[in-house]
Amino acid sequence: MIKKFTGYALGTCLAAVLLSSSCKDKDANLVQIEKVNVTYTESAEDFPNPERGFYRYSEVHSSNYTVLTADELKSYRSPQSIQSANYQVSSTLVFRYYILDDVVNTAITANFITNIKKDFEAARSAGVKLIPRFVYTATAKPGNCPEGFICPLYGDAPKAIILNHIAQLKPVLHDNADVIACVQLGFIGTWGEQYYSDFFGDASPNAAQGKLLDQNWKDRIEVIKAMLDAVPADRMIQLRYPQLKQRYIYGVNAPLTSAPLTESSAFTATDIARLGYHNDCFMASADDFGTYTDYGNSSSPRESGGAALNTLKDYFKADSKFVVVGGETCSDGYSPTNDCEPAGKIQAEFAALHYSFINAHYNTDVNNDWQDGGCMDNIKRNLGYRLVLQSAVLPDNVVKGTDLNMVLNVKNAGYASPYNKRTVKLLLRNTKTNEVKSFDLATDVRRWYSGVNKITETVKIPSDFPAGDYEMLLNLPDAYASIATKPEFSIRLANNGTWDAATGYNKLNHTIKVN
């Protein structure tokens, strides 16, 4: 149903002049403004959208580099089966392990840098983005040690080497930020998960130390600081553990009760706003295999479970609303808790921790249960943002040189809001010439949080704007000019009959007359 509201706008005569004999009684100068309430239908379709969803896994060794190809990456955007999985996924994200196995004690080669550039070029062409993680080893070496399946020496690199490598990577990361969704800290420990390390403290049962000392924290903080500098300020770094962020922001003695990020500080270039999380054992145990653990320091012991678990998880829940969160599942041993509702609570956890993406390939034992349990379709749709235009109050007409006022009611049905900046644009497309005029809106799509969002906007129509009928559209393109006009990188609203695949525009299904 369309409801109309009436108002008035002045035409070519000013209000004061209307009282004069030259403009008096000129009804043409009082233009009746009709406003309509347009309603929209929500779509149940699973479709690819930028920087969210199930990611595809890829790894490459510096000793034997195979570059990514645009054709393969582009194919990920369509539904594909996953090995050992009973589901299909469409993906706009590719996790890329860069395993620096032959430069643990030397500089990165120029050839390696050239190949990374080729990876980014392929992603740009294919309409996907990468999540890079640089590591030295992704192999668990078994042996005669307390953990057995993984034993020292683990195979990561000393701090000096890491800092030099980060400095080498800085130019290529800056030059290709447009196709980087975020960067994972990596470097420290096996798998780059900041745990099993030869040089940064070993808090595992394999070492008598059993916790992290002050110097271990300081060394880790130095690596994080270098990465924040190497990655452009408009891109986030993902850390493996919430306590690592606390200790970076507040120091090696920071308590578990340290304050999380708040909305007033969110989405800025500050360090606290740029550090997110990758939980690579999501819902694998009560504490996600040490994710919510106090790793101690020189004057305090390691603590897990109980108060440490609850306090760190509460911190994660609050902090994650404003930063990028993703990862993978790693064990089905926590079933049925990590299954679909009502037996499990997987969707509730995704929502509470604001997940934007998860690994499509690992652990498929866990992920297969979501398909069998009937919640996989919901998870596919709701990872990250899912923006549904519910209704809009739009003008039927507007006078040149005056304001166009509009209201959009948008439901974010997803687990998180978009985490990278992009400008929301109102487009007016002439119904006769197809010429498009663009207006930047003030709203920040990163603040379109889960739930209902009311967006009230005013744009000034220039006095020399061509009169005519214009189709109203909404465009949410990438912030980088290099890919802003590529539809694959624009956000699609989850509505029926609004998406224009050729342009990446969302139709508001309304025409306005400019007088």
ZAMARGU-4260 file (C-alpha; in steps of 0.2 Angstrom, whole numbers, plus 5000, padded with zeros to 4 digits):
<rodrens>
0) 5000/5000/5000 | 5006/5017/4996 | 5002/5031/5008 | 5004/5050/5002 | 5009/5065/5012
5) 5008/5082/5007 | 5019/5097/5009 | 5025/5113/4999 | 5041/5120/4992 | 5044/5137/4985
10) 5048/5139/4967 | 5058/5153/4958 | 5052/5167/4970 | 5058/5169/4987 | 5045/5169/5001
15) 5048/5187/5004 | 5045/5191/4986 | 5029/5181/4986 | 5021/5196/4995 | 5026/5208/4981
20) 5014/5212/4966 | 5026/5203/4954 | 5025/5186/4962 | 5008/5188/4972 | 4996/5175/4968
25) 5007/5165/4957 | 5002/5148/4962 | 5015/5140/4951 | 5028/5146/4963 | 5021/5135/4977
30) 5024/5117/4972 | 5014/5104/4981 | 5026/5091/4987 | 5019/5073/4988 | 5028/5060/4998
35) 5024/5042/4997 | 5028/5027/5009 | 5035/5014/4998 | 5036/4996/5005 | 5048/4982/4999
40) 5048/4963/5000 | 5062/4954/5008 | 5071/4941/4998 | 5075/4924/5005 | 5089/4921/4991
45) 5107/4917/4996 | 5118/4928/4985 | 5136/4934/4985 | 5139/4951/4994 | 5156/4959/4997
50) 5167/4955/5012 | 5156/4942/5020 | 5150/4924/5020 | 5159/4908/5019 | 5177/4910/5013
55) 5187/4899/5001 | 5203/4892/5008 | 5220/4894/4998 | 5238/4892/5003 | 5255/4894/4994
60) 5273/4892/4999 | 5286/4905/4995 | 5297/4890/4990 | 5285/4884/4977 | 5273/4898/4972
65) 5258/4896/4962 | 5248/4912/4958 | 5230/4913/4960 | 5220/4914/4943 | 5205/4926/4940
70) 5195/4912/4932 | 5196/4901/4947 | 5192/4915/4959 | 5178/4921/4949 | 5170/4904/4949
75) 5169/4905/4968 | 5156/4918/4966 | 5144/4905/4960 | 5138/4890/4971 | 5151/4877/4972
80) 5153/4860/4981 | 5166/4859/4995 | 5177/4843/4997 | 5170/4832/5011 | 5156/4843/5013
85) 5137/4841/5010 | 5134/4859/5006 | 5138/4872/4992 | 5143/4890/4995 | 5145/4906/4985
90) 5160/4916/4990 | 5167/4933/4988 | 5181/4931/5001 | 5197/4920/4999 | 5208/4916/5014
95) 5226/4916/5008 | 5240/4907/5018 | 5257/4914/5013 | 5269/4902/5020 | 5286/4909/5021
100) 5295/4893/5022 | 5311/4897/5014 | 5314/4914/5021 | 5314/4911/5040 | 5332/4918/5041
105) 5333/4929/5026 | 5323/4943/5017 | 5308/4940/5006 | 5313/4938/4988 | 5307/4951/4974
110) 5299/4937/4965 | 5288/4933/4980 | 5282/4951/4980 | 5279/4950/4962 | 5268/4935/4964
115) 5258/4943/4978 | 5254/4957/4966 | 5248/4945/4953 | 5236/4937/4967 | 5229/4954/4970
120) 5227/4958/4952 | 5217/4941/4950 | 5206/4945/4964 | 5202/4963/4957 | 5198/4955/4940
125) 5187/4941/4948 | 5177/4952/4960 | 5183/4945/4976 | 5194/4950/4990 | 5208/4942/5000
130) 5211/4939/5018 | 5230/4937/5019 | 5239/4928/5033 | 5258/4927/5032 | 5266/4913/5042
135) 5282/4903/5042 | 5275/4886/5046 | 5257/4878/5045 | 5263/4861/5050 | 5262/4852/5067
140) 5277/4842/5070 | 5273/4827/5081 | 5286/4820/5094 | 5289/4815/5111 | 5282/4830/5121
145) 5267/4833/5132 | 5256/4838/5118 | 5262/4825/5106 | 5254/4830/5090 | 5264/4846/5090
150) 5282/4848/5098 | 5296/4861/5097 | 5305/4867/5088 | 5289/4874/5080 | 5297/4883/5065
155) 5292/4902/5066 | 5305/4916/5065 | 5313/4928/5077 | 5306/4945/5079 | 5320/4954/5069
160) 5316/4944/5054 | 5297/4946/5056 | 5299/4965/5057 | 5310/4966/5042 | 5297/4955/5032
165) 5283/4966/5037 | 5292/4982/5031 | 5295/4973/5014 | 5277/4969/5013 | 5270/4986/5017
170) 5271/4994/5000 | 5261/4979/4992 | 5248/4979/5005 | 5246/4998/5003 | 5245/4997/4985
175) 5232/4983/4985 | 5221/4988/4999 | 5206/4989/4988 | 5205/4970/4987 | 5210/4966/5005
180) 5195/4963/5016 | 5207/4963/5031 | 5223/4956/5036 | 5226/4943/5050 | 5241/4946/5061
185) 5250/4929/5057 | 5269/4927/5058 | 5270/4921/5077 | 5269/4903/5080 | 5263/4888/5070
190) 5249/4893/5059 | 5252/4911/5063 | 5240/4909/5078 | 5252/4917/5091 | 5253/4901/5102
195) 5266/4887/5098 | 5281/4899/5096 | 5300/4897/5097 | 5303/4915/5100 | 5288/4924/5108
200) 5285/4913/5123 | 5277/4895/5123 | 5261/4895/5135 | 5257/4877/5130 | 5260/4862/5141
205) 5276/4859/5130 | 5286/4872/5140 | 5289/4873/5158 | 5285/4892/5157 | 5266/4888/5154
210) 5262/4906/5152 | 5268/4922/5143 | 5280/4933/5152 | 5281/4952/5151 | 5294/4952/5137
215) 5284/4940/5127 | 5269/4952/5127 | 5281/4967/5123 | 5288/4957/5108 | 5270/4953/5102
220) 5265/4971/5104 | 5279/4976/5093 | 5274/4965/5079 | 5256/4971/5080 | 5262/4989/5080
225) 5272/4985/5064 | 5257/4977/5056 | 5246/4992/5060 | 5258/5003/5051 | 5261/4991/5036
230) 5242/4989/5033 | 5233/5005/5027 | 5223/5014/5040 | 5206/5010/5033 | 5209/4991/5035
235) 5208/4981/5051 | 5220/4968/5058 | 5213/4952/5065 | 5221/4945/5081 | 5219/4927/5087
240) 5215/4930/5106 | 5205/4944/5114 | 5218/4946/5128 | 5231/4950/5115 | 5221/4966/5110
245) 5219/4971/5128 | 5237/4969/5131 | 5241/4979/5116 | 5230/4993/5120 | 5232/4994/5139
250) 5249/4986/5142 | 5256/4970/5148 | 5247/4972/5165 | 5230/4975/5158 | 5217/4966/5167
255) 5203/4955/5159 | 5191/4969/5164 | 5199/4981/5152 | 5186/4992/5143 | 5181/4986/5125
260) 5179/4997/5110 | 5164/5009/5111 | 5154/5016/5097 | 5161/5034/5100 | 5178/5027/5096
265) 5173/5015/5082 | 5177/5015/5064 | 5192/5027/5065 | 5210/5025/5061 | 5214/5023/5079
270) 5223/5006/5085 | 5208/5001/5096 | 5196/5003/5081 | 5207/4993/5069 | 5210/4977/5079
275) 5197/4963/5076 | 5198/4944/5079 | 5199/4928/5070 | 5194/4913/5081 | 5200/4898/5072
280) 5192/4886/5085 | 5175/4894/5085 | 5163/4883/5096 | 5176/4869/5098 | 5175/4869/5117
285) 5168/4879/5131 | 5183/4891/5129 | 5186/4888/5110 | 5202/4879/5114 | 5210/4893/5124
290) 5203/4908/5115 | 5196/4915/5131 | 5211/4911/5142 | 5221/4923/5153 | 5239/4919/5148
295) 5246/4928/5163 | 5262/4938/5163 | 5278/4939/5173 | 5269/4942/5189 | 5253/4932/5187
300) 5248/4914/5182 | 5239/4908/5167 | 5220/4906/5171 | 5207/4897/5161 | 5189/4893/5163
305) 5177/4901/5176 | 5179/4920/5178 | 5193/4921/5165 | 5182/4913/5151 | 5166/4923/5155
310) 5175/4940/5157 | 5185/4938/5141 | 5170/4932/5131 | 5159/4947/5137 | 5173/4958/5132
315) 5174/4950/5115 | 5155/4951/5113 | 5155/4970/5116 | 5171/4974/5106 | 5166/4964/5091
320) 5151/4974/5087 | 5163/4987/5079 | 5177/4976/5072 | 5179/4962/5059 | 5176/4945/5066
325) 5179/4928/5057 | 5188/4912/5058 | 5184/4893/5057 | 5178/4879/5066 | 5191/4866/5072
330) 5182/4851/5081 | 5166/4843/5082 | 5169/4837/5100 | 5158/4851/5106 | 5142/4844/5098
335) 5128/4846/5101 | 5132/4864/5107 | 5139/4869/5091 | 5124/4862/5081 | 5109/4870/5075
340) 5095/4876/5087 | 5086/4870/5097 | 5099/4856/5102 | 5113/4868/5099 | 5116/4887/5099
345) 5127/4890/5084 | 5117/4904/5076 | 5115/4913/5093 | 5134/4912/5095 | 5137/4919/5077
350) 5125/4933/5081 | 5132/4937/5099 | 5150/4938/5092 | 5146/4947/5076 | 5154/4935/5064
355) 5156/4941/5046 | 5164/4926/5038 | 5169/4908/5042 | 5179/4894/5033 | 5170/4884/5020
360) 5182/4870/5021 | 5187/4867/5039 | 5180/4859/5049 | 5167/4851/5038 | 5162/4839/5052
365) 5155/4854/5061 | 5149/4863/5045 | 5140/4847/5039 | 5130/4846/5055 | 5123/4863/5050
370) 5117/4857/5034 | 5109/4841/5042 | 5102/4851/5056 | 5093/4863/5044 | 5101/4880/5049
375) 5115/4881/5035 | 5104/4891/5024 | 5101/4904/5038 | 5120/4904/5041 | 5124/4907/5023
380) 5112/4921/5022 | 5116/4930/5039 | 5135/4929/5040 | 5140/4947/5041 | 5127/4959/5035
385) 5111/4956/5026 | 5102/4973/5023 | 5084/4972/5020 | 5075/4988/5014 | 5058/4987/5023
390) 5050/5004/5018 | 5055/5021/5012 | 5047/5038/5013 | 5051/5047/4997 | 5045/5063/4988
395) 5035/5062/4972 | 5043/5078/4966 | 5056/5091/4971 | 5060/5109/4966 | 5077/5113/4959
400) 5087/5123/4972 | 5078/5115/4987 | 5081/5100/4998 | 5076/5082/4994 | 5071/5073/5010
405) 5070/5055/5012 | 5068/5041/5025 | 5074/5023/5023 | 5070/5009/5035 | 5083/4996/5034
410) 5083/4979/5044 | 5100/4971/5045 | 5096/4953/5047 | 5114/4948/5048 | 5126/4944/5062
415) 5136/4960/5060 | 5137/4977/5051 | 5149/4980/5036 | 5166/4983/5043 | 5175/4993/5029
420) 5170/5010/5025 | 5159/5013/5009 | 5149/5028/5004 | 5130/5026/5002 | 5124/5036/4987
425) 5107/5041/4981 | 5106/5040/4962 | 5094/5049/4951 | 5093/5042/4934 | 5083/5051/4920
430) 5070/5041/4913 | 5072/5047/4896 | 5091/5050/4894 | 5097/5037/4907 | 5109/5050/4913
435) 5113/5047/4932 | 5116/5060/4945 | 5124/5055/4961 | 5122/5062/4979 | 5133/5056/4993
440) 5122/5052/5009 | 5128/5056/5026 | 5124/5039/5034 | 5138/5027/5038 | 5134/5009/5033
445) 5146/5002/5046 | 5133/5008/5059 | 5119/4999/5051 | 5119/4987/5065 | 5110/4970/5067
450) 5091/4975/5069 | 5081/4989/5062 | 5090/5005/5057 | 5081/5022/5052 | 5091/5032/5040
455) 5085/5050/5038 | 5093/5060/5024 | 5093/5077/5016 | 5101/5081/4999 | 5102/5098/4990
460) 5096/5098/4972 | 5106/5110/4963 | 5097/5125/4955 | 5104/5120/4938 | 5098/5102/4939
465) 5089/5097/4923 | 5070/5096/4925 | 5062/5079/4922 | 5057/5062/4929 | 5070/5052/4938
470) 5071/5034/4944 | 5078/5034/4962 | 5091/5021/4966 | 5103/5017/4980 | 5121/5013/4977
475) 5133/5006/4990 | 5149/5004/4980 | 5167/5000/4987 | 5176/5016/4994 | 5191/5013/4982
480) 5189/5021/4965 | 5198/5007/4957 | 5183/4995/4960 | 5169/5007/4964 | 5161/5005/4947
485) 5162/4986/4947 | 5145/4979/4952 | 5153/4964/4961 | 5160/4975/4974 | 5144/4984/4978
490) 5132/4979/4991 | 5116/4971/4986 | 5100/4973/4997 | 5091/4958/5001 | 5075/4962/4992
495) 5064/4956/4978 | 5064/4966/4962 | 5077/4979/4967 | 5094/4973/4962 | 5101/4979/4945
500) 5115/4966/4942 | 5122/4976/4927 | 5126/4992/4937 | 5126/4986/4955 | 5112/4998/4959
505) 5097/4995/4971 | 5081/5001/4964 | 5070/5011/4976 | 5055/5007/4964 | 5050/5025/4964
510) 5051/5039/4951 | 5053/5058/4956 | 5049/5073/4946 | 5061/5087/4947 | 5053/5104/4943
</rodrens>
